[in-house]
């Protein structure tokens, strides 16, 4: 080779190297980004959250964190006061005398305490011992009572569960129900005597067992009667349902995990035979109806609310009201069973052309035996509202709430005064997702707003439900917490969050935005995250964080949060990050939520693209020629769909744990939002069928022990990419489930690296390690 040729080759290599050169990010840059994650931002917020520990008389105490440490605060509704729960200086001094150590009054060596029943002393655990501190003399001495039930039960705000983790305690506190070998048992709390209530439960056909396929529980799913003499539950039949399989990764032969996990289109799904058990006589009374599909009005998990869903005992325990949901969620049957005979009366039926749901976060129906009425939730007029039914005739007496807004959760029903207290969205012009607290009469009259301040309100009712804690905020406005009575009257100012230390660290609030959907007329909303030192003269790549629902959305809570995942952290690395709540997400009208019914593969993607283009007009520094997208679970499905269906717009994608083909995901999900397999085109929505369209850079990730979204979903896409001769990147977590557990920081770092390399055109620091740190005040 000649010298001239060598020179040309050197010049060419230099040109290529120069063309590929981008910003070089250092560990210091990543450390700066990491400072915007929650474990670094939360400790810089003073007076931020109020977690009540309820006491008799609807008093409560909470631990207030501030820059100096923490203070224990007591709020008393009768006195309308907010004061110190005890003298922390005296406790610190007395405890120091007893232990020979020195304590700071604002950094006491315990995080919680309880009052003795007579309120004369507090009990806490510190230095490996239990202590009792007299509130008059402030003498702190080791306590020999070992936190007796009388001192630690209601006083400390903890809920008893019968003494064992999966026991269900009866209302009178005397019995605890539990599962053993697929049968239901009860234990006498006082004597510890155990009695077997059922005897014919077997594997895959057991009593009160819980398996929704994607979610399983070990405790019994049941509802005690008010008199503690009966149990309403079911016998779960999954004998003929299909199995799902996972295998561990380890030295030696892997362990097989197999469990019942039916898929859309399967002939046999999991069903439940409803029944009541007479506890004293160990007698099973089967309901005189065929088994129901394993479905509920909130989801297919019949304990998704945290208890036995769609189950309501009458006050005198003679009747049991419930709702039977069809396999496709289109038909709801309200029924009342005779608790003695199992005879079932059909009260009324509601049919939905798409899918029915009874609210968001809670089941919004109630059987009122005393007046023989039913409060029922329906979206029949296109908005989620309450209706009053005659339980005898099954006819509507009147519509209770009405308007272009939605009831989201019923929090209290006052039968005596015939009033309902509920959360509602859609009243505020600024943002229809802001929740507020209302009350209304059964007749629909006297609708009253109980939380007048602007913003998103989070409510916590007192044990008597005569008072409530109200914390209100906006995505960019820190929370204020107050205490009110049920007329909305302010009793006490509790806390006002102070983010001055957080702001001093360089943090800034997110920017809420209002946009138009892809149709050009429907209002949609979102959040924008920009670098804290954004340069309006530069061009920044865009990252779209997506969760398409349809049961939720990309934003999540519309209240204040100092950190929302790693959105701001990514922005600090040189991106503009957006989270847009597209059409087909809940908490709006029924027609809005149903916009993509039958085609989940739409994934709000047209709205994401339209929103990003609108934002680029407002913020010219957004570079729409470099748009990335990422999401987890449903967001993983949406990300791959974006890369395959809109390859000229989305250039880089990270798809985590996606349900890429809903024929390979649990039966209820697709059958609820797409319809039964016989009536829907699942094949047209499957991501693997469009993998050949990939143009950009795509990373796929999945946990190989994911029992929510089985990893075969991602492997189908992998195989299709390989068949199409497409390059891709893959990260697997051999023994991890859906969320990756302890490997989540690793996935986050890989996510940062991938966007830095492929969207920013830069070089990340090699193998930066994210290190979560505990709040030093949380001792």
C-alpha positions, 0 to 999 in steps of 0.5 A: 500500500502506498503512502498516499493510500495510507494518508487517505485511509487515515483521513477517512477514519478521522472523518468517520470518528468525528461524525460519530462523536457526540457528548461524552457523559461522565459518572458525575453526569449520571450522579446528577441525574440520580439526584432526581430519583425519589430516594434523593428528593423525598428526604428534602421535602419538609412536612410532606406527608401525613400518615394518620394513626387513629385513636379513640375519639377520632384523634390521630397522631402522625410523624412529621419529617422536617430538616431537623428530624421529626416531630410527633403531632397529635390532632384532636377534632373535639378541641380543634387543635394540632399540638405535640403528641408528647414532650420529645425533649423530656422523652429524650432526656429520660431515655438518655438517663435510662440508657446512658446515651444522649438523644436529640429530641428531634431524632428519637430512636423510634418511629412509632409509639402507642398510647396506653388505654388510659392515655397516661403513658406512651409505649415504644421500642428503642435500643432493642427494648420496649419502653413505657414513658409516663406522660406526667413524670416523663420517667421512661422505664423498660416495659414488661407488658410486651406491647399487650393487645390493649395497648397496641391494637386500636390505639396504634392504628393497626388492624388485627388479622387474627394473629397469623398473616393470612387469617381473616378475623371475624367482626366480633374478634373471636374467630379467625378463618384460614386455609389449610389443604384447600379447605376452610378452617376456623380458629378460636382466638381465645382457646386456639382450638381449630375446627375444619369447616369444609372437607372436600376441597382438593387441589384446583378445586378448593374453598376460598382460594385465590388465583386470577392467573396473573395474580395469586394470593395465599389467604382466604377470599371470603366475607364474614357475616356481621354476626360472625356466624356465617362466611360467604365465599366460593369453591374455585374450580380450575380443574379444566383450565389450562396451565402456564409454565416457567422454569428457574435458572440455576446450577443443575436441573431447573425447577418447573413452576406450573399454575392455572392460567387460562388464555383468551379463547380457551374453552374452559376458564376458572369458575367459582361456585358461590356458597355460604358456610354456617360456621357453628355447624360447619355446614356448606350451603351452595347457591342455587345457581350455576358457577360464575366466571372468575370475574368481578366488576373491577377486574377478574381478580375477585379480591382486587379491592383488597377484600372479597369483591362484589359481596355485601351482607345484609345487616341482619345476616339473613341475606347476601347480595352479590353481582355475577359478571359475564366472561366478557364483562358485558353483563352484570346480574345483581342477585340476592341469596337467602343465607339459610337456603342458598336460594337466589333471587334475580333483582336486575341486570345491566348490559354494556355494549363494551365492558362494565366496571363499577368504578375506579379503585373501589366497588360503588354499589351497596345493598341497603336492607333496611329500606330495601334499596340498592345504590348502583354505579353505571355509565349508561348516560356516558358518565359514571354516576349513581342510581337508586334502585328498588330492591324488591322490583329491580326498578330504578327509583331515581338517578342520584348524580348527573352531569358531565363528570364522574363518580370514582369512589363512594367513601361513606353511605349515611343511611339515616340521613340518606346521604352519600359521600363520594370522590368525583373527577371532572368538575375542574376546568383546569384538569378533569383528572383532579379529584374532589370530595362531595356529598349528595342526597339519595334523591340527587338533591343538595350536591355539596362540594366539601373540598373547595380548594383547587387541585387534586384531593386525597381523602382519609376518613376517620374511624367513625367517618365523621371527620376526614383528612384532606391533602390537596395538591397539583403535579407542580404544587406541593400538598397542603393537609387539613382536617375537616368535619363531614360538612367540609368545615375546617377544624385544623390546619395540619401541614403545608409541604415545604420544598425550599430545600428541594428547590435549593438542590436544583430541583424544579417542578414538572410542567402540566400541559393541555393538548388535543388528541389525534382527532384534533378536538378531544382534550388530553393532558400530560406532563413535560420534564425538561432539563433544569438547565434547559437551553432554548437555543439547543435541540433536545431529543424527546422521550415518550414515557407511555402506559396506555391502560386501558385501566390506567394511564401514563401520568398516574396520580395527578397530585404532587410528586417530587419524582415520577420514576426516572422521568426527570433523571432522564431529562437531566441527561439531555432529553425532554421527557413527556407523559401524555394521557391519551384517549381510551384511558379511564376517569373521563366519559364512557365514550372516551374510555371506549375509543379503542375498545376492540383494538388495544394495539392502538395504545394511544399512539396517535395521541402521543404523536399528535401531542408531541408535535403540538408540544414541539410548536410550543417548545421549539427546542424539542427535536421531533426528528429524534423521538424515543419511547419506553414503557413497562408491561402494557407500556412495553406492548405500546413501545414495540407497537410504536416502533413497528407501526410508526417507524418513521416517527419513533427512532429508539424504543425500550420495551419492558415486559410487554404483553405483545400478543394478548392471546398469550396473556391472561384470559380476562385482559383481552376478553374485557377490552377486546372482546371474546376471541371469537368476536375480535381479531387478536392476530391483527393486534399482535406485535410480532406480526409487524416486527419486520417494519422495525427501522430504529433501535429497539431494546426488549427486556423481560423477567424469565419468571414473570408470572404476570406477563409470561416471557413468551410474549417477548420471545415471540417478538424476538423470533419475528425480528430474527426471521425478518433479519432485524437487529435488536437488543435483549436484556433478560432477568433469569429469576425475576418476575414482572418488576425485576425486583432487585435488578430494577436499578440495573434496568434503569441504568441500561435504559439511560445508557440506551437512550444516551447512545442511540437517541442522544448520540453520546457515550455513557459512563461504563457500568454506572451503579445506581445506589439508592440511599435511605432517608437518614431521618427514617431511623 
